[in-house]
């Protein structure tokens, strides 16, 4: 449209100037030849890695005018870096700690030190972990990371995000026929066929259907561990009129994997405190499997149905409606150590008693969200006003079974819990394993959450240089919680509570010069507590954040990004009780503060450069004394660093594309990710070493055919990653050098 407008403007200008010099004859039949007119215009430079707008703000406001740190990972960046999972893509964003696929049932991605909420197409998902992640990017158009609490605009599930949102944007149907077949194979016996079919159902493409699908079967760098998964994602888009668009999306996925419970940090790392002794036993293979080979596969299933309607009454008034059904279920089977309650054998420190676990869970979620957007001018100010409301009903049922194996427990203790009497594993003996015995169900939890909200947000621009954002949300959270247990160390709980809160948001961006802006903001979050098993009803979590810094957007230089400093405080945080498996408690207050930079430079279509850096100081600032009778002691966690969060982390990536000549279509990319030491758990007894990971990509695209080779961990650097399984001091070895070759054909 920009090129059409430019052409029309130039044509009118030339016609007007020509009319000043040429005398039009009186005879209308006489023809006058004006000569050749040449119009030259510079084509807009494409920004492969830096989209300028985002759906995450539910507005048309460009990112450089939003007073909050928001980073967008484009589909082109995902393809050129050969990112296969959400965790792969998130390495490009500062302040984010992603998770691996095998960690999906244990950990969640972190944003600024705290667990992030996973949204899809602006709609929330409910889960205590990242099990909502489908472990594939085949259906992803972009990934948007909104840093910090966003209660004023987003809600659902159990409330509003506290630390940040990771919003996955799905691909849309196109108006032209397009079909893609592809296959990806490589290290760890990876077999990954995929397809993307787009079919317009009418001549003008107003009704179009698109479906993406893939299947993967692969082993792992960890012995015995393997996975298989599939996904199918059909989408129907109907442009009823140019002003009315209806979209229906369905997403089905399943992931099956052998659960990996990690390696006790005591066997792999030197202690960081005097609270634990250094390990002096025989060496341990870091890649050995630490569970039962005959364990049933852990399975994650997701079904998501989403219908959206967008109608523009005029250029000044727009209505949006979104309704979602989400069903998530998983069955988790595991063998794991629990060193807080059961130490290794004194005579042989490489031999640990283990527990067997079984956790089935099922979630049913219904969400509806509607908002009205008005755009108008008032004196010297321009406004984009959003009025909306949402309602979310979520029912979660979960059970937990675990067997204590050779542990001294107080009497009386239900004999059903002691189903297995033999369970020791020698981590220093290669290939040693034990048999899995499915334990009896001990705990049963049912949570019914009803979240409703009304919100208003105004983005005002004054004198084209000052941009003010103000929002307010009224939140009501109804919780019906039931917890039953056969564990004599715990107690059943049941309560019905209603919570009400008002969450504000305020910020401003001021344009300075040359595409540089300064911004500052304040925002809050408010969220119910998930699957709490304490004795008293939990208090909802809250968060507050102050943020400020600079934003950059200079299209002439091809520079964009942001540098920000922040102070984020989270109250009433639940954490795993280290003395009672499956139990949680509210630890008090945690604080995260730091500086982040996300910069991209694309001087022309040949080059793309990306730099991301984060300094994060995330700690416990207030704690509730932990008086556990069976432990006989208190925990001192004040001042402890939050698990998995490096103080310093960064990434640099570059891409070069050949635009002409015999090598046209060739692309080469390099990247490196670094990080400082990371605490393994909240005890801070162990820290993993600083790390670096290099990656490289080379691709060749000619007409419909494309081939791409990618190498991760290019230098085959060995290091451990924190893997706080159930909050324990557990680590996992990072993946060694890995090769992948992708072939695709599009027509």
N, C-alpha and C positions, 0 to 999 in steps of 0.2 A: 504494500500500500504506500510505503514511503517513496519507493521509486516511481509509482504512478503519479503521486502528488507532485514530485519533483519534475517529472516530465510535463505534466499539465502546466505547472507554473512557468517552466522555461518556454513552452509553446506559446502561452499567452503573452509572455514578455517579448518574444521575437515578433509575434504578430503585431503587438502594439507598436514596437519600434519601426517595423516595416511600414506600418500605416502612416507614420509621420513623414516618410520620404516618398511614397508612391502616390500619385494622383489617380484616384479611382475614376475611370471614364464614366460618362453619363450613360453610355449604351451598356446595358447589363449583359448583352450577348457577346461583347468583346472580351476575350480572355487575355489576362496579363500574367506572364511568367516571372516569378520572383527569384528563381535560382535555387541552388541547393542550400539547405539550412542544416548545420551539424550541431547536435546537442551532445555535450560531454558531461558526465556525472561520475563521481567516485562511488564505487559499490561499497555498501556498508560492510565493514570488517566483521566476519563471523566470530563469535566468542565461544569456542568449543568447550572450554572448561568453566566458564563464568556466566551462568544465566543471570539476567538482571532483575528478574521478578521471581516471586515465590507464591505458592498457593497457601503457605503456612500462616500467613497473616490474614487470610480471608478478605483481602483487599487488593486493589490495583496499584498500591503505593510501591515504588521501587525500593529495593533494599537499602540504598544509601540514604533514604529518608525515613527509615524506621529506627527509632532509638532503642535498639536492642541488637545483640550479636546474633546474627543468623547467617549460616553458611549453607550453600546449595551445591550438591555434588551432581553434575550433569550426566546424562546418559552417555554422552560422547567420552567423558573422562572415564566412566565405568568401563566402556568398551576398550578404550585405548590402553588402560592399565590392566585389562583382563581381570577385573575384580569379579569374583564368583559368588561371594556372600556379602551380606550387609557389613560384617566385620571387616572384610577387605576394603570396602568403600570408605568406611568411617576412619580409616587410618589417615585420610587426607584432611581431617578436621582437627584443629587444636582443641585440647581440653577434653577429648573423648577417649575413653578406654573401651575398645570393642571386646566382643567375646567370640570364641571359636565355636564351630558347630557342635562339637562334643560337650561344650559347656552349657548348652541351651537350657537344660533343666536345672542347672545349679546357679548360674550367675546371670546378671543383667548388664547391659552396657552402661557405662558411667559417663555423665556429663558434668564437668566441674566437680568431680569427686563423689557425686550422688547418683543413685539409680535413675535412669531416664525412662520416660514413658514411650512406648512404641505406638504410633498412630499410622493408619493407612488411609490415604486420601482424605486426611483431615478428621478421621473418625477414630475414637479411642479403642484400644484393646485392653482387656483385663487379664492380668497374669502377675504372679509373684516373680517370674523369671522372664527370659526372652523366648519362651516356648511359642509365642505368636510369630516369631521369625520363621519364614518358610525355607530358609537356607538357600535361596536362589534369587538371582536378580533378573531372570529372564523376562519378567513382566514389569520391570521398574523403569520409569522415565527419569526420575530424579530422586535424590534423598536430601531432605531438608533437616537441618539441625538448628533448633531454637534453644538457645542457652539461657538457663535461668527459669524461674517460676513464671507461669503464664495463666494464672487463675482467672484473670479478667476476661479472657476470651475462650479458654478451653476447659472442658469438664467431661465427666462421664466415668463409668467404671466405679471407682471409689472416691472420686473427687477431681481435683485439678492438679496438674503436674507441679512438682516441687523443685526439681533440679534441672529439668529440660525435657524437650520433646524431640524424638527422632521420627519424622513424618516421611513415609514412603509414598511416592506419587506413582500411580500406575500409568501404563501406556494407554493412549486413546486410539480408537479406530480412525483410519484415514479415509479420504474420499477416493483414493485410487487403489487399484489392485496391487497387492504386494505379498510375495510369498518368500519365506526364508527357511531353508533347511541347513542344519549345522551339526557338527560332531566335535566334541572335545575329548581328548585323551592325553594320558601322560603318566607321571609318577603315581605310585601307590595304586596301580591298576585302575586308574580312573577311566570310566566309560560314561560319557555324558552326551547323548543325542538331544537336540532341542529343535523347536520349530516355532515360527511366527507367521500366521496366516491372516491376511486382511482382505475382506471381500465387501465392496460396496454393493448394497442390495437394491439401489435405485440408480438411474442413469446419472443424476446430479450428485450422487454420493451423500445425500442428506440422511439416508439410512444406511448404516455400515456396521459390519460385524468383524470382530478381531478376536483371535484366540492364540494364546501363547502356551507352550507346554515344554516340559523337559523331564528327563529321567537321569539319575546318577547312581552309579554303583562304584564304590571305591573302598580300598583299605586305608590304613593310616601308618604314620611313622611309629606309632605305639603298637607294640606286638599284640596281635589278636584282635585289635579294635578295627571295626569296619562299619560301614553305613550304606544304606540305600534310601533313596527318596524320590518322590515324583511330585509334580505340580501341573495343574490344568487351570487356565485362567481365561474364560470367555467374557467378552464385553460387547454390548450392543449400544450404539449411539444413534439417536434419532433427532435430527435437526428439524423439529416440527415446523418451525418458521425461522427466519434469520434471528428472531429475538427469543426463541424458546427452544431449549435443548434438554432432552431427557437421556440419561445414561443409566444402564443397568450393568453391574459387574458381579461376577461370581468367581470365587477363588477357592480351589480345592487343593490340599496338599497333605502329604504324609511323609514322615521321617522315621526310619527304623535304624537303631544303632545299638551296639554293645556298649553298655555304660562303662565309663572309665572314671575311677575315683581318685586318681592322682597318686603321687608318691609322698610319703611323710617328709616334711621339710627337714626334720632332724637327720635323715639319712643322706641328704643332698647338700645342705647349706651349713656353714658355720653359724653358731648362735650369735645373736646381736646383743643379748643381755646375759647377765649372770643367773637369771632365773632358770635356765636350762643348761644341761651339760653338753659338751661337745661329743659328737659321735666318734667312737674309736673302733668300730667293728669292721667287718670285711666290706669291700667295695660293692656298690649296687649298680646294676645296669639301669641307666635312666629311662630306657625305652621299654622296660619290661611291663607286662600287663599286671595290674594289681588287684584283680578281682577273680571271679569264677568264670571260666571259659564257657561253661554250660548254662550261664545265666540266660533267661529269656531276654529277647531284645526289648529295649525301651522304645516306646512308640509314641510319636506326637502326631495328632491329627487336627487339621484346621479346615473349617468351612466358613466362608465369609460371603454374604450377599449384601450388596449395596446399591441402592437406587437414589439417583440425584435428579433434581429438576431445577433448571435455571431459566428465569424469564426476565427480560428487560422490558419494563413498561415504556421506558424512554432512555435516552442517554444519561438521564439524571436519577433514575430510580430502577433498582434491580432486586429481584427476589430469588432466594436460594432455599432449597429444601433437600435434606439428606436423611435417609432412613437405612439402618444397618441391622442385620442379624449376624451374630458371630457365635460359632460353636467351636470350642477348643477342648480337647481331651488328651490325656497322656497316661501311660502306664510306665512307671519307672521301677526298674529292678537293679539292685546294686549290692556290692560287697565293699565295705569301707572300714577304715580304722577310725577310732574316736579317742585320740590320745589324751584328751582332757580328762576322760574318765577311766581309761585303760592304757597303762604304759606298756612299752615293750618289756619282754622278759629280762630280768636283771642279769641273768647268766649269758644271754645272747641278745644284744640290743638290736639285731636286725630282724628278730622274730616278734611280730605284733599279733595280738588277738584282734579279730575283726568282727563286724556286725553284718548281718544281712538285712536288706531293707526292701520294702515294697510300698510304692506310693501311687495309687490311682487317683486321678483328678478329672473333673468334668466341669466346664463352664458354659453357661448359656447367657448371652448378652443381647439386649435389644436397645437400640439407641435411635433417637430422632432429634434432628437439629434443624432449626429454621431461622433465617436472618434476612433482614431487609437492609439494603444499602442505598443511601441517598447521597448524591453529589451535587453540591450547590455552592454559590458564591454569596458572601455576605460582606459588603464593603470591600476592604482590601484583602480579605481572607477567602481562601477556598477550603471547602470541607468535604470529607468523605465520612459520613456518619453510618455506623452499623448498629442496628437494634436486633436482638435475637434472644432465643431461648432454646434450651435443650432438656431432654429427659432421657435418663438411662436406667434400665432395670437389669441387674446382673445377679445371677444365682450361681454360686460356686459350691461344689461338694468335693471333699477330698478325704482320703483315709490314709493312715500310716501304719505300717507294720514293721517292726524291727526286732531282731533276736539278739539278746546279749549272749555272747559266747565266752564262757569261762570268766565271768566277772562276778566279784563278790557283791551281792545286792542285799539290801535290808529285807527282813522277813516281816509280814508275809508278802510273797511276790507271786503273781499268777503263773501257774505252770505252763500256760499256753505260750507265754513269752519265751520260755526256754525250750523252744522246739528243737533247736540244734545245740548239741553239747560239744562239738569239736570244731574249732575255727581258729587256726593259727596259720599265718603265712610268713614264710622266710623270704624277705625281700632280697637277700644276698644270694639265694639259690636260683639260678636261671631256670625259667620255665616252671617253677613251682606254682601251684594253684590249689584251689580248694573247690569243693562242690557247693553249688548254690542250693540253699534250702529256703523256700518261700516262707516267710514268717506269718504268724497270725496277725490280723488287724488289731491294733492297739488303740489308735486314736481315730476319731471320726469328727469331721468339721463340716458345718453347713453355714454359709454366709449368704444373706440376701441383702443386696445394696440397692437403694433407690436414690439416685442423684438427680436433682433438678436445679436449673439455674436460669437466671435472667441476666443479660449483659447488654451494656452499651459502650460503644467506643467511638471517639471522634478523632480523626486525623486532620489537623488544620494547618494550612500553609499561608503564611503572611508575607507579602512583599517578595514572593518567590525565593526567599532565603531562610525563613524561619519555619520549622515544621514541628508542631506540637502534637503529641499523642496522649490522650487521656481516656481511661477506661475504668469501668466499675462492674463488678459481678456480684449478684446475690446468690448465695449457695445454700442449698438445703440437702443434708445427707441423712437418710434413714437407714439404720443398720439393724438387722435381725441376725444375731449370732448364736450358734449352738455348737458346743464342743463337748464330746464325750470321750472318756479315756478309761482303759483298763490298767493304765500305768499307775502304780501306787505312788510314784514320785510326783505325779501331777494331780490335777483336780478338775472335774468337769465345770464348765462355765456356760452360762446362758444369759443373754441380755438383749433388750431392745432399746435403742437410743436414737434420738433425733438431734442433729447438730445444725446450727445455722451460723453463717459467717458472711461478711462483706469483704471482698478482696479488691483492692484498687490497683491501678497501673497508671504511671505518669512518666512522661519523658519528652525530650526535645532534641532536635537536630538543627544546627545552624551552619549553613553553607559559608565557608570562608572565602576560598578562591581556588581556581585551578582544579576543581573537582574534589577538594578537601573539605570535610565537614567535621564539626565537633559535636558530640552527643553526650547526654546523661539521662539516666532513667532509674525509676524505683518500681518494683513489682513484688507481688506476694503469691504464695501458693497455699493450698488447703486440701488435705487428703485424708481419707479414712485409713485405718490400719488393716492390712491384709492378713488373714489367717492367724490372728493373734491368739495365743494359747496361755496367756497369763491368767492370774487369778481374778484380777479386777478388770472392768471394761477399760479399754485403752482410750486415751485422749487423742483426738485427731492430730495428725502431723501438720505443722505449718512451716512456712519458709518466707524469708524476706531477703531481697537483694538490692544492693546499690551498684550501679554500673556506669562507667563513663569512658570516653576515649575518642578516637578519630575514625572516620570512614573515608574511603577513597573511591572515586569513580571518575576516571578521566579516559574517555573513549579515544581521544587523539593519541595518547600515550599507550593505551591498552592496559591501563593499570586499574585494579579494583581490589577491595578488601577492607579490613578493619583491624585496628589495634585497640584493645580494651582492657581496663582494669575493673575488678569487681570484688564485692564482699557479700558472701551468701551465708546465711545462718538458717539452720534447720532444727526445729524443735520437736521433742517427743518422738525420737527415732526408735523404731523397734529393731532389736538385734537378737541373734540366736543366743540362747542360754547355753553356755559351754558345759554345763553339768547335767542337763536333761535333754537328751536327743529329741528334736522336734519341738522344743519349747522356745518361746520368745519372751522378751521383756523390752520395756522402753528405757533406753539408755540415757536420755536427757537431751543434750544439745550437741550438735556438730557444726563446725564452721569451715567454710572453704573460701579462700581468697587467693587472688593471683592476677597474672597478666597474660593476655593471649594475643597472638597476631596471626591473621590469615590473609595472605596477600597473593594475588595472581597477576602475572604480566603476560599479555599476549600482544606483542607489537604488530604482528601481521599473522595471516593464516598459517604460516609455516611453523611458528614457535608458540609454545605454551610453557610457562614456568609457574610453579606453585611452591609457596613456602608457608609452613604452619609451625608455630611454636607456642608452648604453654608452660608457664611457671604456676604450679598449683600447690598451695599449702592447705591441706585438708586434714583437720584434727578433731578429736573429741574435746569439747570445751567445758561441758558439765556432764556429770555422771550420777546415776542413782546407785547407792551402795547395794551390792548383791549379796544378801544374806541367805545362803543356801545351806540348809541343815546338813545335807549329805556332803557338802564340800568343806564346811567348817572354816571358811575364810571369805574375805571380800576381794573384789577385783578393783585395781586402781587403773582406770582407763583414761583419766583426764590427761590431756596432752599427747595421747597416742595418735599416730598418723592413721588415716583411714586406709583399709586394705586396697591393694592393686594400683594405687594412684602414685605415679612418679612425680617428684617435685619438678623435674625438667623433662620435657619431651618435645620432639619436633620431627618434621618431615620436609624434605625437599624433593621435587619431582620436575622433570623436564620432558618435553616431547618435541620432536622435529619431524615435519611432514614435507616430503618432496612434492612440489606443486607442478613441475613441468619437466620435459625431457624424457629420456628412456626410462628413468627410475620413478616417474610420476606414479603416485599411489603408495610409495614406500614410506613407512613411519617407524621411527626409533624412539624409545622412551627409556629413561633411567630414573631411579628413585632411591632414596635412603631414609629409613626411619630410625630414630634414636630415642633413648630414654635413660633416665638415671635409675638408681636402685628403687625397689618397690617393697613395701611391707606385705608380707604374705597374709597376715590376719590382723585382727584388732589387737592381739597381744603384743605385736611388734617384736616378738621373739626372734623372728627370722626376716631377712631382707634378701631378695634376689639381686644379682649383680646388674650393673648397667649393661645395656644391650644396644646393638645396632643391627639392622636388617637392610640389605640392599636388594633391589629388584630391577629387572630389565625386561623390555618388550620390543619385539620387532614384528612388523606386519606389512603385508603387501596386498593392495586392493586394486583390482583391475576389472572395470565394468561390474559384472554381477558376482564375481568370485573374490573371496577374501581368505587369506591365510594369516594366522598370527601365532607367534611363538612367545611364550612368557616364561621367565625364570624368577622364582622367589627365593629369598635367602641366597643370593648370588654367590656370596663368599663362604657359604656353609658354616656360618657362625653358630656355635652351640651356646645356649643359655637356657635358664629356667624361667618360667612364668608363674606368677602367683595363681593358685587355683584353690581358694579357701573353701573346700568342700564342707558344707554345713558349718562354715565359720572356723574350720580347723586350720592348723598349719600344714597345708598341703601344696605341692607344686607339680607342674607338668613341664616336660621338656618341649622347647619350641620346635617347630617343624624344620627339618634340615632342607638343603637345597632341593627344589622341586621344579620339574619341567612340565609344561602343558602346551599342546598344539591344538589350535582351533581352526577348523575349516568350515566355511559357510558359503552358500550360494543363494543369491536374492534375485528374483525376477518378478 
